[in-house]
């Protein structure tokens, strides 16, 4: 899975030599690391790119954000992509399209996951981490980042297709990671402290949006939308729901 995923990114990039790869491996999964080094790393070497592999004590799906937050200080590129080994890049020029946003502070979203309104594989400016000191404070990283982006009206959809070969979407890749996701502890019961929509987490996202809005204002970026959200004059989710062309948010409640 990982080899096919990485090859798809390299093959469709205009400048694969400019890609910086940060990979996380659990300490109890030496076989995967060895397989990467023996069978996959040469694709990156041949492309001219650079990679860094970091080992972690297993944290599982329910602490997925902690892997990302630990990788972040190692990254130097202006744009960061959260990527999974079950993701396949489908279109050429994806790196050029992302870089075309320049220094604009926004969250970019691929066309994937049945056009889900979230940025399923978030494309995040480096400044996000510099402002907040983390990438996500909840393991549902795509939801966390996307909801803040919609509140701030900084979500940008790009015309680059990514195939998400997750088992429940495609019937492919029924592996232990999917089996052990335990989403019940993360969404669906707002009384749980770990639930994405627990009041503490909702207030946290709101505070993070305020912090980013202050940064955006200093950068001269328009924050009228967020001001109106905070004043109660605008529905923060109206644009997100309008982008939900296949009703996925409605089905999830």
C-alpha positions as CSV (number, residue, x, y, z in Angstrom):
1,X,0.0,0.0,0.0
2,X,2.7,2.5,1.0
3,X,4.8,1.8,-2.0
4,X,1.9,2.3,-4.4
5,X,0.8,5.5,-2.6
6,X,4.3,7.1,-2.7
7,X,4.8,6.2,-6.3
8,X,1.6,7.9,-7.3
9,X,2.7,11.1,-5.7
10,X,6.1,11.0,-7.3
11,X,4.8,10.1,-10.8
12,X,2.2,12.9,-10.8
13,X,4.4,15.6,-9.4
14,X,6.0,18.3,-11.5
15,X,9.0,18.6,-9.1
16,X,9.3,15.3,-7.1
17,X,12.8,16.4,-6.1
18,X,11.2,19.2,-4.0
19,X,9.1,16.9,-1.9
20,X,10.0,16.4,1.7
21,X,8.8,13.1,3.1
22,X,8.2,12.5,6.8
23,X,7.2,9.0,7.8
24,X,6.0,7.6,11.1
25,X,6.5,4.0,12.0
26,X,5.5,2.2,15.2
27,X,8.4,0.7,17.1
28,X,6.6,-2.7,17.2
29,X,6.3,-2.7,13.4
30,X,9.9,-3.2,12.3
31,X,8.8,-5.2,9.3
32,X,7.1,-2.2,7.8
33,X,10.1,0.0,8.3
34,X,12.4,-2.6,6.8
35,X,10.1,-3.1,3.8
36,X,10.1,0.7,3.3
37,X,13.9,0.9,3.4
38,X,14.5,-2.2,1.2
39,X,11.7,-1.8,-1.4
40,X,10.2,1.7,-1.3
41,X,12.9,4.3,-0.3
42,X,14.7,4.0,-3.7
43,X,11.7,5.6,-5.4
44,X,12.2,8.7,-3.3
45,X,16.0,8.5,-3.8
46,X,15.6,8.2,-7.5
47,X,13.2,11.2,-7.6
48,X,15.7,13.4,-5.8
49,X,13.5,13.9,-2.8
50,X,14.5,13.5,0.8
51,X,12.9,11.4,3.5
52,X,13.0,11.1,7.3
53,X,11.6,8.1,9.2
54,X,10.7,8.5,12.9
55,X,9.8,5.7,15.3
56,X,7.1,6.0,17.8
57,X,5.6,3.9,20.6
58,X,2.3,2.7,19.2
59,X,-0.4,5.3,19.8
60,X,-3.2,3.9,17.6
61,X,-5.9,5.7,15.7
62,X,-7.3,7.4,18.8
63,X,-4.0,9.4,19.1
64,X,-3.4,9.9,15.5
65,X,-3.0,13.6,15.9
66,X,0.0,13.1,18.2
67,X,2.0,11.5,15.4
68,X,1.4,14.6,13.2
69,X,2.2,17.0,16.0
70,X,5.5,15.1,16.6
71,X,6.4,15.1,12.9
72,X,5.6,18.8,12.4
73,X,8.8,20.3,14.0
74,X,10.9,18.3,11.4
75,X,9.1,19.9,8.4
76,X,10.6,22.8,6.5
77,X,8.3,23.1,3.4
78,X,5.8,25.9,3.0
79,X,2.8,23.5,2.5
80,X,2.2,20.3,4.4
81,X,-0.1,17.4,3.4
82,X,-1.5,14.9,5.8
83,X,-1.3,11.7,3.8
84,X,-2.3,8.1,4.4
85,X,-0.9,4.9,2.8
86,X,-4.4,4.2,1.4
87,X,-4.4,7.4,-0.6
88,X,-3.6,7.4,-4.4
89,X,-2.8,10.6,-6.3
90,X,-4.7,10.6,-9.6
91,X,-3.8,13.9,-11.3
92,X,-0.7,15.5,-12.6
93,X,0.7,18.9,-11.5
94,X,-0.7,18.5,-7.9
95,X,2.4,20.1,-6.4
96,X,2.3,23.1,-8.7
97,X,-1.4,23.6,-8.0
98,X,-0.8,23.6,-4.3
99,X,2.1,26.0,-4.5
100,X,0.1,28.4,-6.7
101,X,-1.6,29.6,-3.5
102,X,1.8,31.2,-2.6
103,X,1.8,32.8,0.9
104,X,-2.0,32.8,1.2
105,X,-3.1,31.4,4.6
106,X,-5.8,28.8,3.7
107,X,-6.6,25.1,3.9
108,X,-6.6,23.4,0.6
109,X,-8.8,20.4,-0.1
110,X,-8.3,17.7,-2.8
111,X,-11.3,16.3,-4.7
112,X,-11.7,13.0,-2.8
113,X,-13.9,10.9,-0.6
114,X,-17.0,11.3,-2.7
115,X,-16.5,15.1,-2.6
116,X,-16.7,15.3,1.2
117,X,-16.8,18.9,2.3
118,X,-13.9,18.3,4.7
119,X,-10.3,18.4,3.5
120,X,-9.8,14.7,4.0
121,X,-6.1,14.9,3.4
122,X,-5.6,18.4,4.7
123,X,-3.2,20.7,2.9
124,X,-2.0,23.1,5.5
125,X,0.3,26.1,5.4
126,X,3.4,26.0,7.6
127,X,2.1,29.1,9.4
128,X,-0.8,27.0,10.8
129,X,1.7,25.2,13.0
130,X,3.7,28.4,13.7
131,X,0.5,30.2,15.0
132,X,-1.0,27.3,17.0
133,X,2.0,25.3,18.0
134,X,0.3,22.1,16.8
135,X,-1.5,20.7,13.8
136,X,-4.5,19.1,15.5
137,X,-5.7,18.7,19.1
138,X,-8.1,15.8,18.2
139,X,-7.4,12.6,16.4
140,X,-10.1,13.3,13.8
141,X,-7.5,15.6,12.1
142,X,-9.4,16.3,8.9
143,X,-12.6,17.3,10.8
144,X,-10.7,19.4,13.3
145,X,-8.8,21.4,10.7
146,X,-11.7,21.6,8.2
147,X,-14.2,23.0,10.8
148,X,-11.8,25.7,11.8
149,X,-11.2,26.5,8.1
150,X,-14.9,26.8,7.3
151,X,-15.5,29.0,10.4
152,X,-12.8,31.3,9.1
153,X,-13.9,31.0,5.4
154,X,-10.4,29.9,4.3
155,X,-11.3,26.6,2.7
156,X,-10.0,26.3,-0.9
157,X,-11.1,23.4,-3.1
158,X,-8.6,22.4,-5.7
159,X,-9.2,20.4,-8.9
160,X,-6.9,17.5,-8.0
161,X,-8.3,14.1,-7.6
162,X,-7.2,11.7,-4.9
163,X,-8.6,8.2,-4.6
164,X,-9.1,7.2,-0.9
165,X,-8.9,3.4,-0.9
166,X,-10.4,3.0,2.5
167,X,-12.2,-0.3,3.1
168,X,-15.6,1.2,3.7
169,X,-15.4,3.3,0.6
170,X,-13.8,0.9,-1.9
171,X,-13.8,-2.6,-0.3
172,X,-9.9,-2.4,-0.5
173,X,-7.3,-2.5,2.3
174,X,-9.1,-4.2,5.2
175,X,-6.1,-4.1,7.5
176,X,-5.6,-3.9,11.2
177,X,-5.5,-0.1,11.2
178,X,-9.0,0.0,9.8
179,X,-10.3,-2.8,12.0
180,X,-9.0,-1.1,15.2
181,X,-10.2,2.5,14.5
182,X,-12.7,2.5,17.4
183,X,-14.6,5.5,16.1
184,X,-17.2,5.2,18.8
185,X,-14.8,6.7,21.3
186,X,-14.3,9.7,19.0
187,X,-17.7,10.6,17.7
188,X,-21.4,9.9,18.3
189,X,-21.6,10.4,22.0
190,X,-21.0,14.1,23.0
191,X,-21.0,13.1,26.7
192,X,-17.6,11.5,26.2
193,X,-14.6,13.7,26.9
194,X,-12.9,12.2,23.8
195,X,-15.9,12.9,21.5
196,X,-15.2,15.3,18.7
197,X,-18.3,17.3,19.5
198,X,-17.9,17.3,23.2
199,X,-18.3,20.9,24.4
200,X,-14.6,21.2,25.5
201,X,-13.5,20.3,22.0
202,X,-15.9,22.6,20.3
203,X,-14.8,25.5,22.5
204,X,-11.1,24.6,21.7
205,X,-11.7,24.8,18.0
206,X,-13.5,28.1,18.5
207,X,-10.5,29.5,20.5
208,X,-8.1,28.2,17.8
209,X,-10.1,30.0,15.1
210,X,-9.9,33.2,17.1
211,X,-6.2,32.9,17.4
212,X,-5.8,32.3,13.6
213,X,-8.2,35.2,12.8
214,X,-5.9,37.5,14.8
215,X,-3.0,36.4,12.8
216,X,-4.9,36.8,9.5
217,X,-5.9,40.3,10.4
218,X,-2.3,41.2,11.1
219,X,-1.4,39.8,7.7
220,X,-4.1,42.0,6.0
221,X,-6.4,39.1,5.2
222,X,-10.1,39.7,5.3
223,X,-11.8,38.2,8.4
224,X,-15.3,39.7,7.9
225,X,-16.8,36.3,7.6
226,X,-15.4,35.2,11.0
227,X,-16.4,38.5,12.7
228,X,-20.0,37.9,11.6
229,X,-19.8,34.3,12.8
230,X,-18.6,35.5,16.2
231,X,-21.3,38.1,16.4
232,X,-24.0,35.6,15.6
233,X,-24.9,37.2,12.3
234,X,-23.7,34.3,10.1
235,X,-24.1,30.6,10.2
236,X,-20.5,29.2,10.4
237,X,-21.5,26.0,8.6
238,X,-23.6,27.4,5.7
239,X,-20.8,27.2,3.2
240,X,-19.7,23.8,4.4
241,X,-23.2,22.4,4.0
242,X,-23.6,24.0,0.6
243,X,-20.3,22.2,-0.4
244,X,-21.7,18.9,0.8
245,X,-23.1,17.9,-2.6
246,X,-23.6,14.3,-1.7
247,X,-25.2,14.8,1.7
248,X,-22.4,13.1,3.7
249,X,-22.6,15.5,6.6
250,X,-26.4,15.0,6.8
251,X,-26.1,11.2,6.9
252,X,-23.6,11.5,9.7
253,X,-26.0,13.8,11.6
